[in-house]
Each structure stands twice: as C-alpha cells, then as structure tokens.
Amino acid sequence: MKHLLIIICFCVTFSVSGQKKYHKSYYDNGQLKEEGWMKNNIKTNYWKFYYENGVVQKEGSFKNGKPNKYWYFYRENKTKLREGHYVKGVKSKWWLFYDENEKVNHKCQLKNNQKNGYCLRYKNEELVSAEKYKNGKKIGEWTDLKSFKKENSVWDLR
C-alpha cells in the first residue's frame, strides 16, 4: 500500500510538471502584451503578441521555444507588414512583404535568415523586377522580365 501511494504521488507530480498552461502577460498600462501556450516554461504552439495600443503585432507557432511554421506580422494600424515561414527559429522559404495598402511589395526566398534564391519586386501588383541571391549576396538582377523568365524558367510569377 505504501509503495502504491508513492507511485501515485510520483505520477501526479510528473504529469503536473509536464502540462501545458495558457500564459498571458501585460504592459504596465494593463493592455495585453502576449498570450499563448507554455510547457515547462517554454513557449509552444500558437502565440499572439500585441502593440501597447492592443493591436496584434505578430502571431504564429512555437516549437521548443523557437518560432516555427507560418507567421504573420502587422503594423500598428492593423495592416499586414510581412508573413513567412520559420523552421526551428530561422526564417526560411518564401516571405511576403506588404506596402501600406496591403499589396505585395516584394517576396523573397530566405534561408538561415537571409535572402537565398529569388526576390521578386512588384509595383501596383505587377512584377517589375527580379533578383537572385545566394547566402544574402545578390548574384543576379533582371528588369526585363522576358529575359528573366527565359533565363530562369520560373513558374508563373504572379
């Protein structure tokens, strides 16, 4: 009986320490600063962060305390700023960047937090130029989209 009681206490202690808890923190003015899930005092799953005026600043998921998967970022006036992928806390894959009217200004392929691949620039929702990067260094630039498409045989760039 004594051993059974010790085993039950151990199991309860272990299960409580590994549980996820919903966390919220606030600015000094009482406005919500951030909210999301914590496990063992490490951010996990979905989180939202806010400006001091209460507008959402960014939102996305964490894994092992690092940003992971797809994230969204906003300006204080609630318009989209940028969005893109994180892999183990590192900006990766395609990222979209928006102008003040929420139109895509440019989109770039990133790897290890830097441009690596194509960066496509838009004006009034029309593709106007393209650049190519390797490890953050520009290695090509095209303002003539016909030659860009011919040289790079890239899929539909709209």
Secondary structure, 3 states (H helix, E strand, C coil): CHHHHHHHHHHHHHHHHCCEEEEEEECCCCCEEEEEEEECCEEEEEEEEECCCCCEEEEEEEECCEEEEEEEEECCCCCEEEEEEEECCEEEEEEEEECCCCCEEEEEEEECCEEEEEEEEEECCEEEEEEEEECCEEEEEECCHHHHHHHHCCCCCC
